Amino acid sequence: MPVQEERIDALGNEGLHTDLKGRSVRGVSVTLTSQATRFVLQTGTTVVLARLLTPADFGLVAMVTAITGLAAAFQDLGLSEATIQRQEINHNQISTLFWINAAVGLGLTLITVGLAPMLAWFYHEPRLRDIAFLLSLTFFFSGLSVQHGALLKRQMRFVSLGVRDVASYALALPVGIILAWRGAGFWAIVSLPLTGTFLQMVLSWVMVRWIPSLPRRGANVRSMVVFGGNIATSYLVINLMRSADNILIGRYLGAGPLGLYSRAYNLVMQPARQLFDPVANVAIPAFSRLQDDSERFARYYLRTINLMTWVSAPIFGFLFVAAEPVTLLVLGNKWRPAVPVFQILAIFALAQLLYGSTIWLFVSRGESKNLLGLSLFTAPILICGYLIGLPFGITGVALSASIVQLAILPWTMKYTFRGTELTIHRLGLAMLHPIALGMAGVVFAELVLHLVAPQRLVVQLLTVALGFGAIYLLSAIIPSVRKEALALRSVLSDLRLPRQAV
């Protein structure tokens, strides 16, 4: 194939408007499958590493990633979203964006290396310097693959994305486990993102038949850089909100409590990420194609939220009731102090998904300034929530921050919906049945668990699962619930996958 034809194939998005619903739903199916595979791999890794390592080992790495996570907002400078959202784009523009991303990735690597001694001083922990040195390389690897990944998403090539993500993690996983088994301690945890990011970069280049040329003047990327800059700044603020709890706990409570808190948070949010990440990968390019059709845009969003809530509400309800057996089975007895944090975070996890959906709406509509404004407003409020709970330990941090998030959620969604056909009322109707059933499942499962009072952890899990199953079976007698379930069945019928290029 001639070079020019390869460029057209790699950059074009012709035909995506045809059967957009089918492409979107099948895309969710593919990415959910890949995320489920990753979830199994990650859970297995967590089970093994939690028994080979200590909470302090996890806490040491979390101290570094809490800081480097802030810089991660700038690793693509928001230019991947600019590539996805743009209706038309050419080779010179993508090439220019590629070199910008590469320069930013290298710059963040050098900055992290330079700040490593200060990081060790801030936490009073000299080992953090070497951890930061190694983790800094992930910025460089990511910078070289940003635009290749964006092109895969722009063309909705979700099979390729799934293969890339699963393969990179599956190949990195044995490295971490072997290092932990041989007594490497926290270096086993460091090896996972380092190896995984490198492999993801290699696979992205293999899958996208596009090679950047040297950057040229007159490529007309200024508007894209401005758009991406607003997105990157918004992500920086969002990452600050998400990392402030780890930073504060690590600085004032130490590596041990931070290890407990971070593992509880990851254990709860891991199922949420398996759902949210693939839906986000599909939603942003799909919504971008619908930005000029406001009512269809709104219907797609509400259907997406409805589907996500039906899936996530019983999962988080189950995790709330079964917090202790899940924590002890996955992590082990030495992680028991993390159970209250796990349970609190499970209550408010659904709100996290709604907050994440605001990014889809702003990015797909090209409203990066509004996303930045919302982030700047909510960040200080949430950080205050962390500070209020800090004197009461990791449980206090989790509880106060969750309450604050829930309190400002209605205003956040109302602000996000401005200029669309979406309303809080329509959102509430879309989430009513799954949330109501989830709450009923929590009450009934708790009651059954206390009446049966099983001693073995596995039996406790089965008891909770049966309690939820009974409630969802009984809900079939409610006509409105049955009608909504039939509507979801029609969506699931679209999951038949056509042949896709990898």
C-alpha positions in Angstrom: 0.0 0.0 0.0 1.4 3.4 -0.9 2.4 5.7 1.9 -0.3 8.2 1.1 -3.0 5.6 1.2 -1.7 4.4 4.6 -2.0 7.9 5.9 -5.5 8.2 4.7 -6.4 4.9 6.3 -4.8 5.8 9.6 -6.2 9.3 9.8 -9.6 9.0 8.2 -12.9 8.4 9.9 -15.1 7.9 6.9 -18.1 5.7 7.5 -18.2 6.1 11.3 -21.5 7.9 11.1 -23.0 4.8 9.5 -24.5 2.5 12.2 -23.0 4.7 15.0 -25.2 3.1 17.6 -24.1 -0.4 16.5 -20.4 0.7 16.5 -20.7 2.3 19.9 -22.4 -0.7 21.6 -20.1 -3.2 19.9 -17.2 -1.0 20.9 -18.4 -1.1 24.5 -18.7 -4.9 24.2 -15.1 -5.3 22.9 -13.6 -3.0 25.5 -15.6 -4.4 28.3 -14.3 -7.9 27.4 -10.7 -6.6 27.3 -11.2 -4.7 30.6 -12.7 -7.8 32.2 -9.6 -9.7 31.1 -7.4 -7.0 32.6 -9.5 -7.0 35.8 -8.9 -10.8 36.2 -5.2 -10.3 35.7 -5.0 -7.3 38.0 -7.0 -9.0 40.7 -4.8 -12.0 40.5 -1.7 -9.8 40.7 -3.2 -8.0 43.7 -3.9 -11.2 45.5 -0.3 -12.4 45.0 1.5 -9.1 45.7 -0.6 -8.3 48.8 0.7 -11.5 50.3 4.3 -11.2 49.2 4.6 -7.5 50.1 3.6 -5.2 53.0 1.2 -2.2 53.2 4.3 0.0 53.6 5.7 -1.2 50.2 2.5 -0.1 48.5 2.5 3.1 50.5 6.0 4.0 49.4 5.0 3.7 45.7 1.7 5.5 46.3 3.7 8.5 47.8 5.5 8.9 44.5 2.5 8.2 42.2 0.4 10.7 44.1 2.9 13.4 43.0 3.7 12.0 39.5 0.0 11.6 38.9 -0.3 15.4 38.8 2.3 15.6 36.0 0.5 12.8 34.2 -2.2 15.3 33.3 0.3 16.9 31.0 1.8 13.8 29.5 -0.4 14.1 26.4 -1.2 17.9 26.8 -4.8 17.1 26.1 -3.8 16.5 22.4 -5.2 13.0 22.2 -8.7 14.4 23.0 -8.1 17.2 20.4 -7.3 14.5 17.8 -10.4 12.5 18.7 -12.8 15.4 18.9 -11.7 17.1 15.6 -14.1 16.4 12.7 -11.3 16.5 10.1 -7.5 16.3 10.6 -4.5 15.8 8.3 -1.0 14.2 8.4 0.9 17.4 9.1 -1.3 18.3 12.0 -0.9 14.8 13.7 2.9 14.8 13.0 3.2 18.2 14.7 1.1 17.0 17.7 3.2 13.9 17.9 6.5 15.8 18.3 4.8 18.1 20.9 3.8 15.1 22.9 7.2 13.5 22.6 8.8 16.8 23.8 6.4 17.0 26.7 7.0 13.4 27.7 10.8 13.9 27.7 10.4 17.2 29.6 8.2 15.5 32.3 10.8 12.8 32.7 13.6 15.3 33.3 11.5 17.4 35.6 10.6 14.3 37.7 14.2 13.3 37.9 15.1 16.8 39.1 12.3 16.9 41.7 13.1 13.4 43.1 15.3 14.6 45.9 12.7 17.2 47.0 10.1 14.4 47.0 12.3 12.3 49.3 12.7 15.4 51.6 8.9 16.2 51.6 8.0 12.7 52.8 11.2 12.2 54.9 11.8 9.0 53.0 15.1 8.7 51.0 14.0 5.6 49.1 11.5 7.7 47.1 14.2 9.3 45.1 15.2 6.1 43.2 11.5 5.1 42.8 10.8 8.5 41.2 13.9 8.1 38.9 12.5 4.9 37.4 8.9 5.9 37.2 9.8 9.1 35.4 10.5 6.9 32.3 6.8 6.2 31.9 6.3 9.8 30.8 8.7 9.4 28.0 7.2 6.1 26.8 3.7 7.6 26.9 4.7 10.7 25.0 5.8 8.5 22.1 2.5 6.7 21.8 -0.2 9.4 22.6 -1.1 10.2 19.0 -1.0 6.5 17.9 -3.5 5.7 20.7 -5.7 8.7 19.8 -5.8 7.5 16.1 -7.1 4.1 17.3 -9.8 5.7 19.4 -10.7 8.2 16.6 -11.4 5.4 14.2 -13.1 3.4 17.0 -10.7 0.5 16.5 -11.6 -1.0 19.9 -10.4 -4.5 19.1 -6.9 -3.1 18.6 -7.1 -1.1 21.8 -8.3 -4.1 23.7 -5.5 -6.4 22.4 -2.9 -3.7 23.1 -4.0 -3.0 26.7 -4.4 -6.7 27.7 -1.2 -7.9 26.1 0.9 -5.1 27.6 -0.3 -5.8 31.1 -0.2 -9.6 30.7 3.4 -9.4 29.6 4.3 -7.0 32.5 2.6 -9.0 35.1 5.1 -11.9 35.4 8.0 -9.4 35.9 6.3 -7.9 39.0 5.4 -11.2 40.5 8.9 -12.7 40.0 10.5 -9.6 41.5 8.2 -9.8 44.6 8.8 -13.5 45.0 12.5 -12.9 44.9 12.3 -10.3 47.7 12.5 -7.1 45.6 9.9 -5.4 47.8 8.4 -2.2 46.4 10.5 -2.5 43.2 8.0 -5.2 42.1 5.2 -2.7 42.2 7.4 -0.1 40.3 8.1 -2.6 37.5 4.4 -3.0 36.6 3.7 0.5 35.2 7.2 0.8 33.8 7.1 -2.4 31.8 3.5 -2.0 30.9 3.9 1.5 29.5 6.9 0.5 27.4 5.0 -2.5 25.9 2.0 -0.3 25.2 4.1 2.1 23.3 5.6 -0.7 21.2 2.2 -2.2 20.4 0.7 1.2 19.5 3.3 1.7 16.9 2.8 -1.8 15.5 -1.0 -1.4 15.2 -1.2 2.1 13.7 0.1 2.2 10.1 1.3 5.8 10.4 4.8 7.3 10.8 5.1 10.9 11.7 7.1 13.3 9.6 9.0 16.3 10.9 6.9 19.1 12.3 6.1 21.9 9.8 5.1 25.5 10.2 1.6 26.3 9.0 0.1 23.0 10.2 -2.8 24.9 11.8 -2.6 23.2 15.2 -2.9 26.3 17.3 -6.6 25.8 18.0 -6.0 22.2 18.8 -3.1 23.1 21.2 -5.3 25.6 23.0 -8.1 23.1 23.3 -5.7 20.5 24.5 -4.1 22.9 26.9 -7.4 23.6 28.6 -8.1 19.8 28.8 -4.6 19.1 30.2 -5.0 21.9 32.8 -8.4 20.5 33.8 -6.9 17.0 34.1 -4.1 18.5 36.3 -6.7 20.0 38.6 -8.7 16.7 38.6 -5.6 14.7 39.3 -4.8 17.1 42.2 -8.3 16.4 43.6 -7.7 12.6 43.3 -4.2 12.7 44.6 -4.5 15.2 47.5 -5.8 12.5 49.9 -2.8 10.2 49.2 -0.4 13.2 49.5 -1.9 14.3 52.8 -2.1 10.8 54.3 1.5 10.0 53.2 2.8 13.2 54.6 1.1 13.2 57.9 0.1 9.6 58.6 2.9 7.6 57.0 3.5 4.9 54.4 1.6 2.2 56.3 -1.8 4.0 56.6 -1.3 5.2 53.0 -0.8 1.6 51.8 -4.0 0.5 53.5 -6.0 3.5 52.1 -4.6 3.2 48.5 -5.3 -0.5 48.3 -8.8 -0.1 49.6 -9.4 2.7 47.1 -8.0 0.7 44.2 -9.9 -2.5 45.2 -13.2 -0.6 45.2 -12.5 1.5 42.1 -11.0 -1.3 40.0 -14.4 -2.7 39.0 -15.5 0.9 38.3 -12.5 1.5 36.0 -13.3 -1.7 34.1 -16.7 -0.3 33.3 -15.8 3.4 33.0 -12.6 3.3 30.9 -14.1 1.3 28.0 -17.3 3.3 28.0 -15.2 6.6 28.0 -13.2 5.3 25.1 -16.4 4.8 23.1 -18.4 7.7 24.4 -16.0 10.6 23.5 -15.6 9.7 19.8 -19.3 8.7 19.5 -20.6 11.9 21.2 -18.1 14.0 19.2 -19.9 12.7 16.0 -23.3 13.8 17.5 -22.3 17.2 18.9 -24.5 19.0 16.2 -27.6 16.9 17.0 -28.6 18.0 20.6 -31.5 15.6 21.2 -29.8 12.6 19.9 -26.7 13.6 21.9 -28.8 13.7 25.1 -30.5 10.3 24.4 -27.1 8.6 23.8 -25.8 10.1 27.1 -28.8 9.0 29.1 -28.8 5.5 27.6 -25.1 5.2 28.4 -25.6 6.3 32.0 -28.6 4.0 32.4 -26.6 1.0 31.2 -23.6 1.9 33.4 -25.9 2.3 36.5 -27.6 -1.1 35.9 -24.2 -2.7 35.8 -22.5 -0.8 38.6 -25.2 -0.3 41.2 -25.4 -4.1 42.1 -21.6 -4.3 42.0 -21.0 -1.5 44.5 -23.9 -2.6 46.6 -22.4 -6.1 46.8 -19.0 -4.6 47.7 -20.5 -2.5 50.5 -22.2 -5.5 52.1 -19.3 -7.9 51.5 -16.5 -5.5 52.3 -14.9 -7.6 54.9 -14.8 -11.0 53.1 -13.7 -9.3 49.9 -10.9 -7.5 51.5 -9.6 -10.4 53.5 -9.9 -12.9 50.6 -8.2 -10.6 48.1 -5.6 -8.9 50.3 -5.2 -11.1 53.4 -5.7 -10.7 57.2 -3.0 -8.0 57.6 -5.2 -5.6 55.5 -8.2 -5.8 57.9 -7.9 -2.1 58.9 -8.7 -1.2 55.3 -12.2 -2.6 55.6 -14.0 0.5 56.9 -12.4 2.6 54.1 -13.4 0.1 51.5 -17.0 0.1 52.7 -17.3 3.9 52.7 -15.8 4.3 49.2 -18.2 1.6 47.9 -21.2 3.8 49.0 -20.0 6.8 47.0 -18.4 5.0 44.0 -21.3 5.6 41.7 -20.9 9.4 42.2 -17.4 9.0 40.9 -18.7 7.6 37.6 -21.1 10.6 37.2 -18.2 13.0 37.8 -16.2 11.2 35.2 -19.0 11.5 32.7 -18.8 15.3 32.8 -15.5 15.0 31.0 -17.2 13.1 28.1 -19.7 15.9 27.7 -17.3 18.8 27.8 -14.6 17.2 25.6 -17.0 15.9 22.9 -18.7 19.3 22.6 -15.3 21.1 22.4 -16.0 23.0 25.7 -12.6 22.7 27.3 -12.8 26.1 29.0 -16.0 25.0 30.9 -14.4 21.8 32.0 -11.4 23.8 33.3 -13.8 26.2 35.1 -15.7 23.4 36.8 -12.4 21.7 37.9 -11.1 24.9 39.4 -14.3 25.4 41.3 -14.7 21.8 42.7 -11.0 21.1 43.5 -10.7 23.4 46.6 -14.0 22.1 48.0 -12.9 18.5 47.8 -9.4 19.1 49.2 -11.1 20.8 52.2 -13.1 17.6 52.6 -9.8 15.7 52.9 -8.4 18.1 55.4 -11.5 17.9 57.6 -11.2 14.2 57.8 -7.4 13.9 58.2 -7.4 14.2 62.0 -9.7 11.1 62.2 -7.3 8.9 60.2 -7.9 7.2 56.8 -11.5 6.4 57.6 -12.2 10.0 58.3 -10.6 11.1 55.1 -12.7 8.7 53.1 -16.0 9.6 54.8 -15.6 13.4 54.7 -14.5 13.5 51.1 -17.3 11.2 50.0 -19.9 13.4 51.7 -18.5 16.5 50.1 -18.5 14.9 46.7 -22.1 13.8 47.1 -23.2 17.2 48.3 -21.9 19.1 45.3 -22.9 16.5 42.7 -26.3 17.9 41.7 -24.8 21.4 41.0 -21.9 19.8 39.1 -24.3 17.9 36.8 -26.5 21.0 36.3 -23.5 23.1 35.3 -22.4 20.4 32.9 -25.8 20.1 31.3 -26.0 23.8 30.3 -26.5 24.3 26.6 -27.8 20.7 26.1 -31.2 19.0 26.2 -30.1 17.2 29.4 -31.6 18.0 32.8 -31.3 16.7 36.3 -34.8 15.3 36.0 -34.0 13.3 32.9 -30.8 12.0 34.5 -32.7 11.0 37.7 -35.3 9.0 35.6 -32.5 7.2 33.8 -30.9 6.1 37.1 -34.0 5.6 39.2 -34.7 1.9 38.8 -31.1 0.6 39.0 -30.3 2.7 42.1 -33.6 1.8 43.8 -33.0 -1.9 43.2 -29.4 -1.6 44.3 -30.4 -0.1 47.6 -33.1 -2.8 48.1 -30.4 -5.4 47.4 -28.1 -3.8 50.1 -30.9 -3.9 52.7 -32.0 -7.5 51.9 -28.4 -8.9 51.6 -27.5 -7.3 55.0 -30.5 -8.8 56.6 -29.9 -12.3 55.2 -26.2 -12.1 56.1 -27.1 -11.3 59.7 -29.7 -14.0 60.0 -27.6 -16.7 58.4 -24.4 -15.5 60.0 -22.0 -17.7 58.1 -18.5 -18.1 59.4 -16.5 -18.9 56.3 -15.6 -16.0 54.0 -16.6 -17.7 50.8 -20.0 -18.6 52.2 -20.4 -15.0 53.3 -19.8 -13.9 49.7 -22.3 -16.5 48.4 -24.9 -15.4 50.9 -24.6 -11.7 49.9 -24.7 -12.7 46.2 -27.9 -14.7 46.7 -29.5 -11.9 48.5 -28.9 -9.5 45.6 -30.0 -12.1 43.1 -33.3 -12.6 44.9 -34.1 -8.9 44.8 -33.3 -8.6 41.1 -35.4 -11.6 40.3 -38.4 -10.3 42.3 -38.0 -6.9 40.5 -39.2 -8.6 37.3 -42.8 -8.4 38.5 -42.6 -4.6 38.4 -43.9 -3.5 34.9 -41.7 -0.4 34.6 -38.6 -2.3 35.6 -39.5 -5.1 33.2 -40.0 -2.5 30.4 -36.6 -1.0 31.1 -34.9 -4.4 31.1 -36.4 -5.2 27.7 -35.0 -1.9 26.4 -31.5 -2.9 27.7 -32.0 -6.3 26.0 -32.4 -4.6 22.7 -29.0 -2.8 23.3 -27.4 -6.1 24.2 -28.6 -7.6 20.9 -26.4 -5.1 19.1 -23.3 -6.7 20.7 -22.9 -9.0 17.8 -19.5 -8.2 16.5 -18.6 -7.7 12.8 -15.1 -8.5 11.7 -12.8 -5.6 12.7 -9.2 -4.9 11.7 -6.7 -5.3 14.4 
